[in-house]
Amino acid sequence: MNLFYKKYIYIAVKCGVCALLAFALCFSVFVFSKGEKAKAYVYMDGFTTVGDVTMPFTEYMPGSYFTKNGGPCYCHDNASIDCISSGYGCNCLRIPTIDGERVDLRAVQCIGFARYCFYRLFGVVDHQYNPSAYIDVGSIAAGQVTASSVKNLIAKLKPGAHIRFQLSASQHSVILLNTSETGLTVYHANAGGNGITGDACIVSTRTFTWQEFATWTFRGIVFAHMPLEYPEHLSFSDMPVIEDMETGYYETTSNLNLREGASASTSSLGTVSKGTTLAVTETSGIWGKVIYDGKEGWICLQYAKLVEKEFTEPLLPAEGSGLSVKSGYIYGVGCGNTVSELEEMFVNEDISFENDIDGLVATGTVLKLTVNEEEQYSYFLVVAGDINCDGDVTAADCVELKSHLTGAELLEEAPFAASDVDGNGRISTADYKKLQLALK
């Protein structure tokens, strides 16, 4: 398999857990903002998709607050303030705006958040004023709460169920996130959990064994609400979409595996020593693409520190060449260029080509740059209109683009870049029309 197609496989691999923690629970890092950047929390549970909605919600990730101002509830323990009815004396959130509509949850704090989740997932608020919108699957009386009885009740539920139980002086609400043979994970506000210290109206997830949950709810489970109609699609993933980390120069803080792709599940290409400084030219979540010991691969950036943000591409196009280099791709290459012609378009002397077609460069041709006889940087050429990567622009490329636009077969990254015939950064029917005109 040549490097061009390996490139596609690398990009197709979703970001996953860090290599050194692959044996443990999968996780990703989420950093939320409150003024300046706040503490980075480790999210350890996984994401559940119900229908087309995914929990935890982007707007309320673990460590954020379910309040009007995004901070701790300052009226939380003030008995003189009615958090539910107060519009000014409390920053608890009772009436959020969801999809442009103000929704009255008729509650705040933990139960308000649970109703918010229920509405986001199922489109209804499960309060007593709307009894036809949900069903109560069951309850467990005080004294009858055991690991077995809890497991039997929750076996009747699905992710998104609103579970409310009795505490010593009040009650608490949680949303079921997912279950396993050994226990369950809940999503809630107003209490701590996995990696999150308890705070007023703070959002977190919390994982229990069945016995641990029975111990927490031993005073009785008051109800377990489910919607009348449950969305058909349900999936669980430990690979959430997260913000890509910055490119630049990173210094490793531990010995790291150099992986084939942006995931701990891909093969190791070797070990990068602690204290090594590498140029990260591309990122995918917590993973960074590097060249090390002549090999192109990915490292987990959670075990490296950014030492220089500015990154200058080492490959320099000659003045007037019309070429541009960005994030591992070379743009502006014309159809029909030979390898020798392209060599003259760069200032760098120590370059070589792979995967050229009979001496012609095509979309996906690999250009390698050697620096100091050791460091190798790989670039992939993009020839506008050469979508099928055969070195020419023909009606066959129109067929490939049409297939992508209709959704029949989506293009991978380099052919996708070659499809941007008009150069506006988007792929549309305008590119298809321009490509057709170029063939006439």
C-alpha positions in Angstrom: 0.0 0.0 0.0 1.6 3.3 -1.0 1.9 6.4 1.3 -0.9 8.2 -0.6 -3.5 5.7 0.4 -2.0 5.3 3.9 -2.7 9.0 4.2 -6.4 8.4 3.8 -6.4 5.6 6.4 -4.6 7.9 8.8 -7.2 10.6 8.4 -10.1 8.1 8.7 -9.1 7.0 12.1 -11.0 9.0 14.7 -9.2 10.5 17.7 -9.2 8.1 20.7 -7.5 7.5 23.9 -3.9 8.3 24.6 -1.4 5.4 24.0 -0.1 5.2 27.5 -3.7 4.8 28.9 -5.1 2.5 26.3 -5.7 -0.2 28.8 -7.9 2.1 31.0 -11.2 3.9 30.4 -11.3 5.9 27.2 -11.1 9.6 27.7 -10.7 13.0 26.1 -9.9 16.4 27.5 -12.4 19.2 27.6 -11.5 22.7 28.6 -14.3 25.1 29.3 -14.0 28.9 29.5 -15.0 31.1 32.4 -13.2 34.4 31.8 -9.7 33.0 31.2 -9.3 29.3 30.4 -10.4 27.2 33.4 -9.1 23.9 34.7 -8.9 21.1 32.2 -11.1 18.2 33.2 -10.6 14.6 32.1 -13.8 13.1 30.7 -13.8 9.4 31.3 -17.2 8.0 30.3 -18.1 8.2 26.7 -20.8 9.8 24.6 -24.2 8.3 24.0 -26.3 9.3 20.9 -30.0 9.0 21.2 -31.7 9.6 17.9 -29.7 12.5 16.5 -28.8 14.0 19.9 -25.6 13.2 21.7 -24.9 13.4 25.5 -23.1 14.9 27.3 -24.2 18.1 25.5 -21.6 20.4 24.0 -23.0 23.3 25.9 -23.0 21.5 29.2 -19.9 19.3 29.3 -18.5 18.1 32.7 -17.1 21.0 34.6 -19.5 23.6 33.3 -22.5 25.1 35.2 -26.2 24.9 34.6 -26.9 28.6 35.5 -27.7 31.9 33.9 -24.2 33.2 34.0 -22.2 30.0 33.6 -20.7 30.1 37.1 -21.6 28.5 40.5 -25.0 29.3 41.8 -24.6 32.1 44.3 -28.1 31.7 45.8 -27.8 28.0 46.1 -27.9 27.8 49.9 -29.7 31.1 50.6 -33.1 30.2 52.1 -34.4 33.7 51.7 -34.3 33.4 47.9 -36.8 31.3 46.0 -34.5 30.0 43.2 -37.4 28.7 41.1 -39.5 31.8 41.0 -36.8 34.5 41.3 -35.9 36.2 38.1 -33.3 38.5 39.7 -32.2 37.2 43.0 -30.9 33.9 41.7 -28.7 32.8 38.9 -30.2 29.3 38.7 -31.4 28.5 35.2 -35.1 27.8 35.0 -36.1 29.0 31.5 -33.3 28.1 29.0 -33.5 28.9 25.3 -33.4 25.7 23.3 -33.4 25.8 19.5 -34.6 29.4 19.6 -37.5 28.6 22.0 -37.8 29.6 25.7 -38.6 26.4 27.6 -40.0 26.6 31.2 -38.6 23.7 33.1 -40.6 24.6 36.2 -37.5 23.7 38.3 -33.9 24.5 38.8 -30.7 22.9 40.0 -30.5 19.1 39.6 -34.1 18.5 38.6 -34.1 21.5 36.3 -31.0 20.1 34.5 -32.6 16.6 34.3 -35.7 18.1 32.7 -33.4 20.2 30.3 -31.7 16.9 29.2 -35.1 15.2 28.8 -36.3 18.0 26.6 -33.1 18.1 24.5 -33.4 14.4 23.9 -37.2 13.9 23.6 -38.7 17.3 22.9 -40.9 17.3 26.1 -40.5 18.4 29.7 -41.4 15.6 32.1 -43.1 17.6 34.9 -46.4 16.9 36.5 -48.2 19.6 34.5 -47.6 17.6 31.4 -48.4 14.0 32.4 -49.2 12.7 28.9 -45.7 13.5 27.7 -43.9 10.7 29.6 -44.4 7.5 31.5 -43.2 6.5 34.9 -41.5 3.1 34.5 -41.2 2.4 38.2 -39.9 3.1 41.7 -38.3 1.3 44.6 -39.4 1.9 48.2 -37.0 2.6 51.0 -35.7 -0.6 52.5 -36.1 -2.4 49.2 -33.2 -0.8 47.4 -30.6 -3.4 46.6 -28.0 -3.8 43.8 -30.4 -6.4 42.3 -33.5 -4.3 42.5 -31.7 -1.2 41.1 -30.3 -3.3 38.2 -33.8 -4.8 37.5 -35.4 -1.3 37.4 -32.7 0.3 35.2 -32.8 -2.7 32.8 -36.3 -1.3 31.8 -34.8 2.1 31.0 -32.7 3.5 28.2 -30.2 6.3 28.1 -31.9 9.7 28.7 -34.2 8.3 31.5 -34.8 10.7 34.4 -34.2 9.0 37.7 -35.1 10.8 40.9 -34.3 9.4 44.4 -34.6 10.4 48.0 -31.7 11.9 50.0 -31.6 12.6 53.7 -33.3 16.0 53.6 -34.1 16.4 49.9 -34.2 14.6 46.6 -31.8 14.3 43.7 -32.3 13.8 39.9 -29.9 12.2 37.4 -30.1 11.3 33.7 -29.1 7.8 32.7 -26.1 8.1 30.3 -25.2 4.4 29.8 -25.1 1.0 31.5 -22.9 -2.0 31.5 -23.0 -5.4 33.1 -21.1 -4.1 36.1 -22.9 -0.7 36.6 -24.0 2.6 35.2 -23.0 6.2 34.5 -25.3 9.1 35.1 -25.2 12.7 33.9 -26.4 15.4 36.4 -25.9 18.8 37.9 -25.5 20.0 41.4 -23.1 17.2 42.4 -19.6 16.1 41.6 -18.5 13.0 39.8 -15.8 11.6 37.6 -12.9 14.1 38.0 -15.3 16.9 39.1 -15.5 18.3 42.6 -19.0 19.0 43.8 -20.2 22.6 43.5 -23.5 24.5 43.3 -25.1 23.6 39.9 -21.9 22.1 38.5 -22.4 19.5 35.7 -20.7 16.2 35.8 -21.0 12.5 35.1 -20.6 9.8 37.7 -19.9 6.1 37.3 -21.2 3.5 39.8 -21.3 -0.2 40.3 -24.8 -1.5 40.9 -24.0 -1.7 44.6 -22.6 1.8 44.8 -25.7 3.2 43.2 -27.9 1.2 45.5 -26.0 2.6 48.5 -26.5 6.2 47.2 -30.2 5.7 46.6 -31.0 3.5 49.6 -33.7 5.9 50.9 -35.8 5.1 47.9 -36.1 5.7 44.1 -39.0 8.1 43.7 -39.5 7.6 39.9 -37.9 6.7 36.6 -39.3 8.7 33.7 -39.1 7.7 30.0 -40.7 9.3 26.9 -43.8 7.8 25.4 -41.9 7.2 22.1 -38.1 6.5 22.2 -35.9 7.4 19.2 -34.9 4.3 17.3 -31.2 5.1 16.8 -28.9 4.5 19.9 -25.1 4.4 19.9 -22.3 4.7 22.4 -18.9 6.1 21.6 -15.8 6.9 23.6 -14.5 9.1 20.8 -16.2 12.5 21.0 -15.5 15.3 18.7 -13.2 17.7 20.4 -11.3 20.9 19.5 -8.1 20.2 17.6 -4.9 21.2 19.5 -2.5 23.8 18.0 0.2 23.0 15.5 3.7 24.1 16.2 6.8 22.7 17.9 6.2 20.4 20.8 8.6 18.8 23.4 7.6 15.4 24.6 7.3 15.0 28.4 7.3 11.2 28.3 8.5 8.4 26.1 5.7 8.1 23.5 4.6 5.7 20.9 4.7 7.0 17.3 1.4 5.7 15.9 0.4 5.0 12.3 -2.8 7.0 12.9 -4.5 9.5 15.3 -5.6 6.7 17.7 -4.1 4.4 20.2 -5.7 1.5 18.4 -3.3 1.9 15.4 0.1 0.2 15.2 3.2 1.7 16.8 6.0 2.7 14.4 8.5 3.2 17.2 9.1 5.2 20.4 9.8 8.9 20.6 12.1 9.7 23.5 11.2 12.0 26.3 12.5 15.6 25.7 12.4 15.3 21.9 11.2 18.5 20.1 9.1 17.8 17.0 7.3 19.9 14.5 3.6 19.1 14.6 2.2 20.0 11.2 -1.4 18.7 11.6 -3.6 17.9 14.5 -6.7 15.7 15.1 -8.1 16.2 18.5 -5.4 15.4 21.0 -3.1 13.8 18.4 -0.3 15.5 16.4 1.3 14.5 13.1 5.1 14.5 13.1 8.1 13.1 11.3 10.5 11.2 13.6 13.5 9.0 12.7 12.4 9.2 9.0 8.9 8.0 9.8 5.6 9.9 9.5 3.2 9.2 12.3 1.1 10.6 15.2 1.8 11.3 18.9 -0.5 12.0 21.8 -0.1 15.7 22.6 -1.3 15.3 26.1 2.2 14.0 26.8 4.0 16.9 25.1 4.2 20.7 25.7 3.9 23.4 23.1 7.2 25.3 23.0 6.7 27.4 19.9 3.4 28.2 18.3 4.8 29.6 15.0 5.4 26.9 12.5 7.1 27.7 9.2 6.8 25.2 6.4 10.3 24.0 5.6 9.4 23.4 1.9 9.8 26.8 0.1 8.2 27.4 -3.4 10.3 29.5 -5.7 9.2 33.0 -6.3 6.7 33.2 -9.2 6.0 29.4 -9.2 2.4 29.9 -8.2 2.6 27.1 -5.7 1.6 27.3 -2.0 2.3 24.9 0.8 -0.1 24.4 3.7 -0.6 21.6 6.3 1.2 19.0 4.3 -0.3 19.8 0.9 1.1 21.5 -2.2 -1.5 23.6 -4.1 -1.3 25.3 -7.5 0.3 22.3 -9.4 -0.8 22.3 -13.0 -2.0 19.3 -14.9 0.8 17.7 -17.0 3.8 18.9 -15.0 6.7 16.5 -15.0 8.8 15.7 -11.9 11.8 17.6 -13.3 9.6 20.7 -14.0 8.3 20.6 -10.5 11.7 20.2 -8.9 12.7 23.6 -10.4 9.7 25.3 -8.6 11.2 24.9 -5.2 14.1 26.6 -3.4 14.9 23.4 -1.5 17.3 21.1 -3.3 16.9 17.8 -1.4 13.5 16.8 -2.5 12.2 13.5 -4.1 9.0 12.2 -5.5 7.0 9.0 -5.0 3.9 7.6 -6.7 4.3 9.8 -9.9 2.7 8.4 -13.0 5.2 7.9 -15.8 7.1 11.0 -14.6 4.0 13.1 -14.4 2.7 14.4 -11.0 -0.9 13.8 -10.1 -3.1 14.5 -7.1 -1.7 12.3 -4.4 1.9 12.3 -5.6 4.2 12.4 -2.6 7.0 14.9 -2.4 9.6 14.3 0.4 11.9 16.9 1.8 15.1 15.7 3.6 16.6 18.2 6.1 20.0 17.7 7.7 20.1 14.2 6.1 17.7 13.0 8.8 14.3 14.8 9.1 11.9 13.9 6.3 8.8 15.9 5.6 6.1 14.4 3.4 3.7 16.5 1.2 0.9 15.5 -1.0 0.4 17.3 -4.3 -3.1 18.6 -5.3 -3.8 19.1 -9.0 -7.0 21.0 -9.4 -9.6 18.9 -11.2 -7.5 15.7 -11.1 -10.0 14.0 -8.7 -9.4 10.4 -9.6 -5.6 10.9 -9.2 -4.6 9.7 -12.6 -2.5 12.7 -13.6 -5.1 14.1 -16.1 -8.4 16.0 -16.0 -11.1 14.1 -17.9 -14.7 13.2 -17.8 -13.9 10.5 -15.3 -13.1 13.3 -12.8 -16.6 14.8 -13.4 -18.1 11.4 -12.6 -16.1 11.2 -9.3 -17.2 14.8 -8.3 -20.9 14.1 -9.2 -20.8 11.0 -7.1 -19.5 13.0 -4.1 -22.1 15.8 -4.6 -25.0 13.3 -4.7 -23.7 11.5 -1.6 -23.2 8.2 -3.5 -19.5 8.0 -2.6 -17.8 10.7 -0.6 -14.3 11.8 -1.6 -11.3 11.4 0.7 -9.1 14.3 1.6 -6.7 14.8 -1.3 -9.3 14.2 -4.0 -11.6 16.4 -2.0 -9.0 19.2 -2.2 -8.6 18.6 -5.9 -12.4 19.0 -6.3 -12.2 22.7 -5.2 -11.8 23.8 -8.8 -12.8 27.4 -8.2 -10.6 27.7 -5.2 -13.1 29.1 -2.8 -12.6 26.5 -0.1 -15.9 24.7 -0.6 -17.0 21.9 -2.8 -20.3 22.6 -4.7 -22.1 22.3 -8.0 -20.1 25.4 -9.1 -17.0 23.3 -9.1 -18.7 20.7 -11.2 -19.8 23.2 -13.7 -16.4 24.8 -14.0 -14.8 21.3 -14.4 -17.3 20.5 -17.2 -16.5 23.8 -19.0 -12.8 23.1 -18.7 -13.3 19.9 -20.6 -15.1 21.5 -23.6 
